[in-house]
Amino acid sequence: MKKIIFFLICAFSCIVHVNAQAYYYFNGSKRPIEIAANKFVAIFFTPSDKLETTPSIMELEAKTVSGKSIKVYQCDDASIMEMLTERSKAENDWYLMSCYYTDIYGDLVPVGLINVRLKKADDYPKLEQIANQYQLEIVRQNKFMPLWYVLEVTGKTTMSVLDIANQIYETGVFQSSSPFFDSNSDEISYDPSVFKQWGLYNPENEGVDISVSQAWNFATGRGVKIGIVDSGFDIQHIDLNTNIFSSYDANADSVPCLNFGFHGTHCAGIAAAIRNNGIHIAGVAPDAKLMCTNYKGSTLSYTEGKANGINWAWRNGADIISCSWSNEENDMIKEAIDSALERGRNGLGCIFVKSAGNNGNSGNPEITFPGNYRPEIIAVANLTKTGSLNISSSYGANMFVAAPGTNILSTIPDNITAFCSGTSMAVPHVAGVVAMMLERNPNLTIHQVREIIATNAKKIGNYPYNQTKEFGTWNEHSGYGIVDAYHSVISTPRYQDMNNQ
């Protein structure tokens, strides 16, 4: 490839909207997104470090997806952006497109991939036809959901990936079509602080915890499998290793699960770190088994990795799926969740626990997808050690329960621990409580789990419980209250007791 100089003088006209609103399709409806007027994405189909930056062009991020180098740049000069918009494609080994954002999910970086769902299997020739029309490549069929296919831009593609995806859906021929975006989706903020697990027992603020020590007299999660669909975690960590049941690299379709960062390891430790081994911490359900998946990596988009992780988890025996991340609304993830809720646990349905999000003090505080998708999903808010809800915790109509999420001590890679904060940390507290309930009665339905948790939650927090919903008094910030492990466990009817009814 010839050297690309100055401000991408050979750029082509994929960037067609500046300072405008765009959209993509989710569940048959348009979802608005903003076009980041000062950011663009370049995909290089052959290895290249030949893009020269200038004071007006700054590289912000680099990653690899499907073997291709993807770089995000910032350009604050409107005239250069206009030139980039007007340039036509000059070479066949790289591709330029807009970057997008929303107030809730932040930057959405298109990675040149489109996920398309056929209406029926014999519609594949129609997919081939549409791929040829837009000069796309059909790169794979999803192994878990065979009606889903992934298309990828090529050096001959001339339209923006977003416009192509929308036009494919608007033909009416396909069930769904949307681009894959990558984003910083871990719902966490890092905040080292005090050295204690106040979420399990809080002597400074009596009762402002999940009351788990009493619950351990009745259950510890033995025999229950928690699927941590995340960035992977350190399966060799000394405080986790004997509780590992299985692992899967959802991004690369391989084993073992790779680990990207500390986020997943921190969540795994909260849920099920080993107890009474004299090392580090204790998890909420210290005898539960952990199933590790990672959605990050260089093979798939993060979005497809999340869907594959969910599908692998329920297909391989997960009783609970714990997700501490957000994603723009996406039909592939929606279908994976539907399958987990309806087909997991031999038809009883996996218990799906999801972080509410960390946008509570923003202009868009609503619960992030997929926590807002279905009422069966247990959306969890972030409680502080004083008993108030963290101001950053998102809220909304699907809020279900609150749990400790601020200054939480847990495991991180390399056999150490650290404090972190966020609704990410609240989720595995609830997942652990559910594991103890399912040890006591593995045949609980999703409805029964939700009812027991809701009716036994502690009415603590800085918002009044002034509305009545299905399971009692409620508010949009903390749902039915703070999860109470002890009362939830002892209120769970034993399996043999139910059989005798």
N, C-alpha and C positions, 0 to 999 in steps of 0.2 A: 504494500500500500504506500502511495506517495505520502510524504510527510505532511501532516496536517499542521498548519502554521497559524500564528497570531490568534484570532478569535474564531476558529473553525470556518475559514473562508470558503470551504467546500461544503458547508452545511446545507441540508435540504429542507423542504417545506413541510415537515411533519408538525412543526409547532405552528398551529394556525389560530390559536386563541391567546390573546394576551390581556390581562386584567379583566377576565371574564369568568362566568360560571359555566361549568360543564356538568355532566351527569353520567351515571352508569346504571345498569338495571339490577335490581335485587327483588326477587319474589314477584316479578312482573311489573314492578313500579320503578320510576326514575328516582335515583338517589343523588341529590345535588352535591357537587364537590367544587372547590375553587381551583382555578389554575394559578400556580405560583409564577407570577410574572417574571421573577428574577432567578428562577431555577430551571434547569433542563437536565435531561438524562441522555447519555450517549452509550450505545451498545457497540462493542467491537467484536466482530465475528472472527477475527484473527488476532493473535497476541500483539498488543501494541502499547507502547508507552510514548507515542509520538505526538500526543496532544500537548501543545505548548500553551501554558497559561500566561496571562498578562495581569496588570493591576485591575483590569476590568473583568477578568475571567478567573475564578478561584475554584479549585477542586475541593468539594466538601466530603465526599464519600466514595469509596470504591468497594465493590463486591464481585463475586463470581456466581452466576446462576446458569445452570445448564451448560457449563463449560465456557461461557462467554463473559468477558470483562464488562462490567457495568459501572459507570462513573456518573456521579451527580455533581453538577457545577452550578455556581452562582454567578450571575451577570447583572450588575446594578446599572449598567449603561443602557438606557432605553433604545438608543439608536443602534447599538450592536444587536440587541434582541430583535429589533425590527429587521435588521439585515439577516439575522439567522432565520427569521420567519419567512423572508422572501427568497432565500437561496433555494435552489433546487439540488437534488441529489447529484453528487459528482462521482461518487465511487460506490462499489457494491459490497464493501466489507465493513461498513459501520452504519449506524442508524441513530437518528436524533428524534427526541420526543419531549413533550412537556412533562413537568413535575406538577403534582397536585397536592392539596391539603384540605383538611377540615379542622374546625375548632376543637372537635372531640378527639380525633385520631392523629392530629398533627400531619406531618408530611407523608404523602402517599407516593411512593416511587414505583412507577410502572417498570416491569422487568422484561417487557417484550413478549409476554405470554398471555394467551386468552383461554379461559376454560369454557367449553361448550358442552351442553347436555343435549343428547339426541332425544327425540320423543319416543323412538323405538329403534331397536337394533338395526333393522334393515334400512334406516335412514343414513347409513354410513356413506353411500355414494353421494348424497347431498352434501355431506361434510367435505368430501374430497372436492366437489365442485366449488364450494365456497372458498376452500383453501386455495385452489387454483385462481379463482377470481381475484382474490386480494394478495396473491403471491405470498402465502403463508405455508409453513411446513407443519404437518401433523406429526407431533413428536412422540406422543404416547397416549395410551388408553389407561384410565385409572384402574388399578388392580382391585380396588375395593368396591368401586361403583362403575361398572363397565359401560354405562351409557355416557359417562363423562370422558371427554377427550381434551387434550391440551394442544393448542396451536401456537406457533412461534413465528415472529417476524423474521424475514430474511433480508439479505442485502438488496433485494428487488422490491421490497415493500415500500410504498410511497405515502400511504395514509397514516395518520396517528393510530396507535393501537386502541385507544379509547373509541375513536370514531368507527373503526372496523368492528369492534365488539358490539357497539350499539347497533350498527347497521345489520349485523348478523342476526341479532335478536329481533329487530324490527321486520325482518322478512316473514316472521311468523312460522318459519319452518322448524325452529329449534326450541326446546324447552327453556333453555337459559344460555346466556352468553355474557361474559364480563371479563375485564382484564384482571390479571393478578397484580396486586400492589404489595410492596414490602414497606414496613413501617417499624418504628421503635415501639413494639406493642407490649412489652413487659410492664405490667401495672404496678410499678414499684418506685420508691425513692430511697436512696441509701443514706442512713442517718445513724452512725455509731453513737451509743449513749450508755445508759446504765447497764450493769452486769447482772441481770437476773431474768428469769422467764416469768414475768409478771402475768402473762396471759393464762398460765396454768394455776398460779396462786398469787394473789396480790395482797400482801399483808399491809401495805400502805393505804389501800382503799378496799376495805373488806367487802367481798361480794362482787367486785368489779373484775371478774375473771370468768373462766368457763366451768369452774367447779369440777375439775377433772380428777383431782386426787380421790375424792369420794367415789367417783364412778369407777375407778380402777379396782375397787373391791368386787365389782360385778362383771366387768368386761374390759379387755385390753385390745380388741380388734383381731383376736386370733382367728386365722383362716380367711380373713377378708382381704381382698386385693384392691389397692388404690392405684389407679392409673394417673400418673403425673404427666400430663401432656404439656411439655414446656420446652426449654432450651437444652434439655438433657440434664443429667446430674451425675455427680461423681459416684459411680457405683462401687468404687473401692474405698469410699470414706469409712473410717474405722467405726463411726457411729451409725452407719447405714448398712454396711455390706451384708450382714447376715439376714437382713430383712428384704433383700432384693429377690424378687420372684422371677422377673424376666425383663429384658430391655430390647428396644427396637429403634433403629435409626429411620424414622419416617421420611426423612429427607432423601436418604440414599437407598432406601429399601434394603437394609442389611442389619446385621448384628455384629458387635454389640452397639448399644446406643452411645453416640459421642456426646461430649459435653461442651457447651458454648457458654462460658461465663458462670456466674455464681447463682443466678436466679433460681434455676430448677433445683439445685442442691439445697438452697435455703428453704424452699417450699417443701421438699421431701422430708427434711429434718423436722419441720414443724409437725407434719402429719404423722411420721412414724420412725423417728430416731429411736435407737435401742435404749431401753430403760434398765437401770440397775447393773450396768456394766462398769460403773466407775469412771466413765469417759464422757466429757462434754455435757450433753443435754438429754432430756427425755422427750419423745414425741407424744402427741395427744393419744394416739393409738399405737403404743410401742411394740405390740406383737402383730400388727397388720403387715401384709406383704406389699411391697412397692413394685409397680410396673413402670419402667422408665421409657419415655419416648422423647425424641427431640425433633422439632420442626425446623430448626435452623440448620444451615449448611449451604453447600454450593451447587446442589443438584436440582432442587425444586424451588419454586417460590415458597415463601413462608406460609402463604395461605393454603396452598395444596399440602404442604407438610403438616399443618394443623389438622386438616381434614383427614389425611392419612393416619395421623397419630390417633385421632378419635376412633376411626374405623378399626385400626389394629387393636386398640385397647379393648373395645367391647367384644370384638370377635375372639379375643384371646383370654377372656375370662374376667375382665375388670368388673368389679361390683360398683365402684365409684370412679368417676372421671373428674379430676381436679384441674381446672384451667385458670391460670392467673395471668391472662393476657387479654388484649382487645384485638379486634379486627374490623375493618370496614365491612358493612353488611355484604355477605357473599353467599350465593346459592349452594356452592359446593359444601361449605361448612354447615350450612343449614341442613342439607340432606344427611350429612354425616351425623349430626346431632339427632335428627329425627330417627335415624337407625339405632343409635345408642339408646335413646329413650324408649323406643318401641320394641327393639329386638334383643337388647342386652339382657344379661342375667336370665337366659332361657325364656325370654318373653316378659319377665317382670319389669324390665327396663333398668338401665344403669341410673344411679343417682348422679346427676350432673351438677357440679358446684362451680360457680364462676364469680370472679372478682367484679365488683360493681363499677370500678373505674376510679380515677383520681382527678376528676374534673369538677369537683364540687364547688370550688371557689372561682370557677371560670364562667364565661358567659353561656356555656352549654353544659350544665351539670348532669345531664341525663345519663342513665346507666348505659355502658358501652356494650355493643354487640359482641358475643351472643347472649349476654346476661339479660337483655331486654327482649329476647326472641320469643320464648314460650314460658307460661307460668310454671311449668314443671321444673324449670331451671332455678336452682337456689342461688340467687344473687346475694353477695355478702358485702356489707359495709365495714369500714375501718374504725374500730374503737380505740380510744386512747386509755392510758392507765388510770386516768382520773374519772373515767366513766362517761366522758363526752364523746361525741362522734368527731373524728378528725375533719376539719373544715374542708380538706381536699377530697373527701369521699363523695363520689357521685351518688345521685339519688333519683328516684322515680317510681313509677307505678308498679314495676316488677321487683322492687326491693323486698327481700324476704327476711333476712336476719343480719345481725351485726356480730363481729368477733374481733378479738384483739388483733391490731394491725400496725400499731405504732411502737417503734423501738423494740422489735421482737428479736430475741437472740435465737440463732439456729446455725446449722451446719453450712459451711461453704467449702469449696474444693481444697484439697491438700491437707485434710484432717484438722481443720481449724473451724472456728465459729466467728460470727460477726452479727451486729445489729443491723436490721433493715426495717423499712417502713413502707406501707402501702396496702391497698386492698389485696394485693398479691399475697401478703402475709396472713390476712384474715381468712382467706379461702381454705388453706390446709387445716386450720383449726376446726372448721366445720366438717371437712372431709374426714378428719380423725374421729369426730363425734359420731358421724354416720357409720364409720367402720365398727365402733363399739356397739352401736344399735344392731347392725347386721350380724355381728357375732352372736348376739342374744337371740336374734330371729332373722335368719337369712331369707325368709320368704316374705318380708315386708314389701308392700308395693311402694311405688314412688309417692302416691297419695298418702299412705300411712306414715312414711318417713317425714314428709313435709308437715303433716298434721301433728305428729309427736313433737318435732322440733319447735313448731310455732306455738303450740299450746303450753309448752314448758319454758319458753324463753323468758329471761328476766326483763322487766320493764324499766330499764335504766337508760339514761341518755339525756341529751340536752334538747329534745324535741318531744312535745306531748303526743301521747297515743290517742289521738282524737278522732280517728276514723275506725270503722268496723268493716273487716273483710271476712273472707271465708273462715279463717281460724281464730278470729277474735280481734281485739283492738290492735291498731297498726298505725304507723306513719311512714311517709315516703323516704325518710332519711335512714331509719334503722329497722324498717320492716316490723316484725312482731317483737323485736327486742334482741337481747344478747343471748347467744346460744348457751344453753345450760347442759353440760355433759351429764351430770349426775341425775337430774330429774328426767332428762330424755332417755337415759339408759334404763332407769328403774321403771319408767312408764312404758317401756317397750315390752309387749307381751311375749313371753317365751314361746318358742316354736311349738313345744309340746302342749303348752297351755291352749294355744289356738286350735291345735288338733282335737283337744278334748271338748271344745265348745260345741 
